[in-house]
């Protein structure tokens, strides 16, 4: 519990911290990586280069400090962090490293204004947050370990096979090296992988693209132009090779309901939606599946979705290509617009509205949901990578990103 004296100091210094939050986090990461290079494996280099990781941490620090007396409003955002951390196998011993370097970054940015009293107050607040996260993460680790087929930390899996889903996306099927069962998961969750590339240990999260109940996990990965890990998976990982995986995690999952479901996906954002699609159809609820891709060559899982549409009367499918090729036909063209989505939403107040894809696509989807009158509690989305803000959003989660 943070003392009242520390709360008063934090409240007094919060405006200055908010104004300089990006300077603090931009100082923090290089300092931590230089002092503790072993933690670099837990951070995505691309997110560091783009600044999204620094921005996400800056927003989180400010949001937490601003809500010390009402932490319950950050519940969803804390859950998101806990799932990401457990997927990366963040452990209690990592928190003192972060705390030390974060406080030193504050001291560097504020100079003489960062008195011992100020740093002590912020340190007290950080320790409270660390304790909350450590306890919540331990509960997740224990739950994962106790599941049938579950485990704690990393477990060795073997690549069973690779299948090309489009010109840029390949699926990887993994089964446990020990021959045991795999833990069940919720449709929409992701899994963590640990690789060693050029002598460097790297961790990444990828959405599970198969439905629960199989004897394997399937990850469907897009080759990124600057993606060290995606290039390794596509070019270097071969059938029979071993890889380490962490247990399924994530709270962007299919909610059990009989309400109409609209799944909007862009590009590789289709992967968790594919995991959700079959269970949703089996429940009998009406499902609208709307996928955007550059063209037919970049469109993954088309045949699988079309086959499901033939088998299930409760599934309607729409495709939209932004740059169709000469051979593409039977689809919308351009970028997603409200006029495309409105006819699919007959009862906005009763529709579950899920979306995932590149940030501009997600901003469009969020704006469309608002304009169509979809209630906030029916709108679900997730970012690949650090939590970011959507320009049109007013949800609690965005208090960490505004």
ZAMARGU-4260 file (C-alpha; in steps of 0.2 Angstrom, whole numbers, plus 5000, padded with zeros to 4 digits):
<rodrens>
0) 5000/5000/5000 | 5007/5017/4995 | 5007/5029/5010 | 4997/5045/5009 | 5013/5055/5010
5) 5019/5046/4994 | 5003/5048/4986 | 5003/5067/4989 | 5021/5068/4981 | 5016/5058/4966
10) 5001/5069/4963 | 5011/5085/4964 | 5025/5078/4952 | 5013/5069/4940 | 5010/5084/4928
15) 5029/5085/4926 | 5031/5066/4924 | 5017/5066/4911 | 5025/5080/4901 | 5042/5071/4901
20) 5036/5053/4901 | 5043/5049/4884 | 5060/5056/4889 | 5060/5045/4904 | 5056/5029/4895
25) 5068/5034/4881 | 5081/5035/4894 | 5075/5020/4903 | 5077/5007/4890 | 5095/5011/4884
30) 5100/5012/4902 | 5093/4995/4906 | 5099/4986/4891 | 5117/4993/4894 | 5117/4988/4912
35) 5107/4972/4911 | 5109/4965/4893 | 5101/4948/4897 | 5084/4956/4897 | 5085/4962/4879
40) 5078/4945/4874 | 5061/4950/4882 | 5059/4965/4870 | 5055/4966/4852 | 5068/4976/4843
45) 5056/4982/4830 | 5044/4989/4843 | 5059/4998/4851 | 5064/5006/4835 | 5047/5012/4831
50) 5045/5019/4848 | 5029/5010/4852 | 5036/5001/4867 | 5042/5017/4875 | 5026/5026/4872
55) 5016/5011/4879 | 5027/5011/4895 | 5025/5030/4896 | 5007/5029/4895 | 5006/5015/4908
60) 5016/5024/4921 | 5006/5039/4920 | 4989/5030/4920 | 4994/5020/4935 | 5001/5035/4945
65) 4985/5044/4941 | 4974/5030/4947 | 4982/5025/4963 | 4966/5027/4973 | 4955/5018/4960
70) 4966/5004/4953 | 4951/4994/4948 | 4948/5005/4933 | 4964/4998/4926 | 4959/4980/4928
75) 4958/4976/4910 | 4974/4984/4906 | 4983/4975/4920 | 4976/4958/4914 | 4983/4962/4897
80) 5000/4965/4904 | 4999/4950/4915 | 4996/4939/4900 | 5010/4946/4890 | 5022/4944/4904
85) 5017/4926/4907 | 5019/4922/4889 | 5037/4930/4889 | 5041/4921/4906 | 5043/4937/4916
90) 5049/4932/4933 | 5049/4941/4950 | 5068/4944/4949 | 5065/4955/4933 | 5055/4968/4943
95) 5070/4975/4953 | 5079/4978/4937 | 5065/4988/4930 | 5062/4997/4946 | 5081/5002/4948
100) 5083/5008/4930 | 5066/5017/4929 | 5070/5027/4945 | 5087/5031/4938 | 5079/5037/4922
105) 5067/5049/4932 | 5083/5055/4941 | 5092/5058/4925 | 5078/5067/4916 | 5073/5078/4931
110) 5090/5082/4938 | 5090/5091/4955 | 5071/5091/4955 | 5072/5072/4958 | 5075/5073/4976
115) 5077/5058/4987 | 5059/5061/4994 | 5052/5061/4976 | 5061/5045/4971 | 5056/5036/4986
120) 5038/5040/4983 | 5039/5034/4965 | 5049/5019/4971 | 5035/5015/4983 | 5022/5016/4970
125) 5032/5005/4958 | 5034/4992/4971 | 5015/4991/4974 | 5013/4989/4955 | 5026/4976/4954
130) 5018/4966/4969 | 5001/4966/4960 | 5009/4960/4944 | 5020/4947/4952 | 5005/4939/4962
135) 4994/4940/4947 | 5007/4932/4936 | 5010/4918/4949 | 4992/4914/4949 | 4992/4912/4930
140) 5008/4901/4930 | 5000/4890/4943 | 4984/4888/4933 | 4994/4884/4917 | 5004/4871/4926
145) 4988/4863/4934 | 4979/4861/4917 | 4979/4844/4909 | 4994/4845/4897 | 4999/4861/4905
150) 5016/4867/4910 | 5025/4881/4918 | 5038/4891/4909 | 5045/4884/4893 | 5042/4867/4885
155) 5050/4859/4870 | 5039/4856/4855 | 5044/4849/4838 | 5039/4856/4821 | 5027/4843/4813
160) 5024/4852/4797 | 5024/4869/4788 | 5010/4874/4776 | 5010/4890/4765 | 4993/4899/4767
165) 4997/4914/4756 | 5012/4922/4747 | 5017/4930/4764 | 5009/4919/4778 | 5015/4901/4782
170) 5007/4890/4796 | 5018/4880/4808 | 5011/4865/4817 | 5020/4860/4833 | 5017/4845/4844
175) 5025/4841/4861 | 5043/4833/4860 | 5038/4823/4876 | 5023/4815/4867 | 5011/4821/4880
180) 4995/4831/4877 | 4994/4850/4874 | 4985/4861/4886 | 4968/4867/4880 | 4966/4886/4876
185) 4953/4899/4872 | 4950/4904/4854 | 4959/4920/4851 | 4974/4917/4863 | 4992/4917/4858
190) 5008/4908/4863 | 5026/4913/4866 | 5041/4906/4857 | 5059/4906/4862 | 5072/4905/4848
195) 5091/4907/4847 | 5096/4917/4831 | 5114/4921/4827 | 5118/4917/4845 | 5105/4929/4852
200) 5090/4923/4862 | 5074/4931/4856 | 5056/4929/4862 | 5040/4932/4852 | 5021/4930/4854
205) 5010/4923/4840 | 4992/4920/4839 | 4986/4902/4839 | 4977/4900/4822 | 4969/4882/4825
210) 4954/4879/4836 | 4955/4871/4853 | 4954/4852/4854 | 4968/4847/4843 | 4984/4838/4847
215) 4995/4852/4841 | 4997/4870/4841 | 4997/4880/4825 | 5005/4897/4823 | 5002/4906/4806
220) 5016/4919/4804 | 5018/4933/4791 | 5035/4936/4784 | 5039/4954/4788 | 5052/4964/4778
225) 5062/4968/4793 | 5057/4953/4804 | 5072/4943/4810 | 5061/4930/4818 | 5048/4928/4804
230) 5062/4926/4792 | 5070/4913/4803 | 5054/4904/4804 | 5050/4904/4786 | 5067/4900/4780
235) 5077/4891/4793 | 5065/4881/4804 | 5062/4864/4796 | 5051/4849/4800 | 5058/4840/4815
240) 5067/4855/4823 | 5064/4859/4841 | 5057/4875/4848 | 5052/4881/4865 | 5035/4887/4869
245) 5026/4895/4883 | 5008/4891/4888 | 4993/4899/4879 | 4989/4917/4886 | 4979/4932/4881
250) 4962/4939/4885 | 4956/4944/4868 | 4945/4928/4867 | 4929/4923/4860 | 4915/4926/4872
255) 4902/4912/4873 | 4886/4920/4868 | 4871/4918/4856 | 4872/4936/4850 | 4877/4940/4832
260) 4896/4940/4829 | 4905/4951/4817 | 4923/4946/4814 | 4933/4960/4805 | 4951/4956/4801
265) 4965/4964/4790 | 4980/4955/4784 | 4988/4943/4796 | 4975/4949/4809 | 4965/4935/4802
270) 4974/4922/4813 | 4965/4923/4830 | 4948/4925/4820 | 4952/4908/4812 | 4954/4901/4829
275) 4937/4908/4834 | 4927/4904/4819 | 4924/4886/4820 | 4919/4887/4839 | 4907/4901/4835
280) 4899/4892/4821 | 4896/4877/4832 | 4887/4887/4845 | 4874/4891/4831 | 4876/4910/4833
285) 4875/4921/4817 | 4892/4925/4811 | 4898/4938/4799 | 4916/4936/4793 | 4924/4951/4784
290) 4942/4950/4779 | 4953/4963/4771 | 4968/4959/4761 | 4979/4967/4748 | 4974/4954/4735
295) 4970/4936/4732 | 4989/4931/4733 | 4990/4939/4751 | 4973/4931/4757 | 4976/4917/4769
300) 4964/4904/4774 | 4952/4908/4760 | 4948/4890/4755 | 4945/4885/4774 | 4933/4900/4777
305) 4924/4896/4760 | 4922/4878/4765 | 4915/4883/4782 | 4902/4894/4773 | 4897/4880/4763
310) 4894/4869/4778 | 4886/4882/4790 | 4870/4892/4786 | 4874/4904/4800 | 4890/4910/4792
315) 4891/4924/4779 | 4907/4929/4771 | 4913/4946/4764 | 4931/4949/4757 | 4938/4966/4752
320) 4955/4968/4742 | 4964/4985/4742 | 4974/4981/4727 | 4966/4967/4718 | 4975/4957/4704
325) 4968/4954/4687 | 4963/4936/4692 | 4953/4942/4708 | 4934/4943/4707 | 4919/4942/4718
330) 4925/4954/4732 | 4924/4972/4737 | 4938/4983/4733 | 4947/4998/4742 | 4948/5000/4761
335) 4935/4996/4774 | 4921/5009/4775 | 4906/5010/4785 | 4895/5008/4770 | 4902/4990/4768
340) 4899/4986/4786 | 4882/4994/4790 | 4872/4981/4780 | 4880/4967/4790 | 4874/4974/4807
345) 4855/4973/4809 | 4855/4975/4828 | 4869/4986/4833 | 4865/4985/4852 | 4866/4966/4851
350) 4881/4963/4840 | 4898/4957/4846 | 4910/4967/4836 | 4928/4960/4835 | 4942/4967/4825
355) 4961/4964/4823 | 4974/4970/4810 | 4985/4984/4806 | 4983/5000/4816 | 4975/5011/4802
360) 4962/4996/4799 | 4959/4995/4817 | 4956/5014/4819 | 4943/5013/4804 | 4934/4998/4813
365) 4933/5007/4829 | 4926/5022/4821 | 4914/5012/4812 | 4908/5003/4828 | 4905/5020/4836
370) 4896/5027/4821 | 4885/5011/4820 | 4880/5012/4839 | 4889/4996/4844 | 4890/4997/4863
375) 4908/4998/4870 | 4906/4982/4880 | 4902/4973/4864 | 4918/4980/4855 | 4934/4969/4857
380) 4951/4971/4849 | 4969/4968/4852 | 4986/4974/4846 | 5000/4964/4839 | 5013/4971/4851
385) 5013/4985/4863 | 4996/4992/4868 | 4992/5008/4858 | 4978/5021/4857 | 4965/5021/4844
390) 4961/5039/4839 | 4942/5037/4841 | 4943/5027/4857 | 4936/5031/4874 | 4938/5014/4883
395) 4946/5011/4900 | 4960/5002/4891 | 4965/5018/4882 | 4968/5026/4898 | 4984/5017/4897
400) 4987/5024/4880 | 4979/5041/4879
</rodrens>
